[in-house]
Amino acid sequence: MDRQRLTLSALTLTTLTVFPLAVACGNETGSTSVGAGTRSSVTGVHWTVDSVTVKGTSRKAATGANVEIGDDGKVQGNYGCNHFYATADFKGDRLDLGETQATEMACEEGAMKFEDTLARTLADGALTAEVGKNALTLTTDDGDRVHLTKEQDAPLHGTKWTITALGDADVAESLPEGAKAYLTVDAKGRLTGRLGCNDVTAKATVRDGHITLGAPATTRMMCDRSLMNTEKTLLGLFRSTVAYELDHRTLALTSTNGTRVTAVAER
C-alpha cells in the first residue's frame, strides 16, 4: 500500500482561480450565469466531479472526486485520490482560491492520472461557470471543462460504501491495486460487503454515532498477500463497536484501537 501523510503540504500548482460567474451569451437552455451577488449558487453545495474534458478528450472522474465551497469561504475537495484545501476570495464575478494544500497519498494509476488532469485544469487561471439544474460546468479560457453535479448527502443505510483508504488519525494507506472493498448496512441491521478478497456478512447495530458489528461470516477464497493484509485489517473492525462519521458522501469508521477506514458512496 502507499502511505499518506495527513499533514498538509503545499502543491506545486499555481494559485487556483475559479470563475463561477459572468457567462457569455448563448448558454444552453436551462443553464444560467452566476452573477455578482449570487454566490449562494455555488457555495454550500457538495459538487461531485463527473468528468474533465481537455483538448476535446473527456476523462471520467475517479471515484470520490468533488469540490465544496463553504459559505465561510473555505474550500475543500478531493482530486480523485488526495484531499485538497484552500480559501476562497469572492470579488464581484470572480472567485479566487489561495494557495492550495493537499494530502500526499499515492493511489492506483488511473486515479492518479485523473487527479493530475483535474488539478491542472482547476489551476488553469480563470474558469467560466454555467449553472444548470443540479449541474455546474467550469470552463478554462482554452475551452477545457470540468463537469460537476450537485449531490445530496448519502444515507448511512442502503448505500454501497466503497473503501478507499485505511490507516489511523495521522497516516492513511490507499488500498492495493485490485482490492475491491465495500460495505453496505441495511435498515434491518445487516452488513454485507467485500473485504478486498472475500465477501462478508455480519450483524450491525447503529446507535448514537456508533456501529456495533457482530462476528463476521466470510467466504474462504485466498488472494494475493496484499489483499489478504487489507482483509485482515478490515476484519479487525468486527466483534466490536466502531465510531462513524458521515460527511456528505464520505464515511469514516474508527475502531477502539484507532484504525480508521475511509469510504465514499458509490453513485
Sequence and secondary structure as in RCSB ss.txt:
>XXXX:A:sequence
MDRQRLTLSALTLTTLTVFPLAVACGNETGSTSVGAGTRSSVTGVHWTVDSVTVKGTSRKAATGANVEIGDDGKV
QGNYGCNHFYATADFKGDRLDLGETQATEMACEEGAMKFEDTLARTLADGALTAEVGKNALTLTTDDGDRVHLTK
EQDAPLHGTKWTITALGDADVAESLPEGAKAYLTVDAKGRLTGRLGCNDVTAKATVRDGHITLGAPATTRMMCDR
SLMNTEKTLLGLFRSTVAYELDHRTLALTSTNGTRVTAVAER
>XXXX:A:secstr
  EEE S EE SS   EE  S   S   TT EE  TT GGGTBT EEEEEEEEETTEEEE  TT EEEE TTSEE
EEE SSSEEEEEEEEETTEEEE S EE      HHHHHHHHHHHHHHTSS  EEEEETTEEEEE TTS EEEEEE
     SBT  EEEEEEE SSEEEE  TT EEEEEE TTSEEEEEEESSEEEEEEEEETTEEEE   EE      H
HHHHHHHHHHTTSSEEEEEEEETTEEEEE TT  EEEEEE  
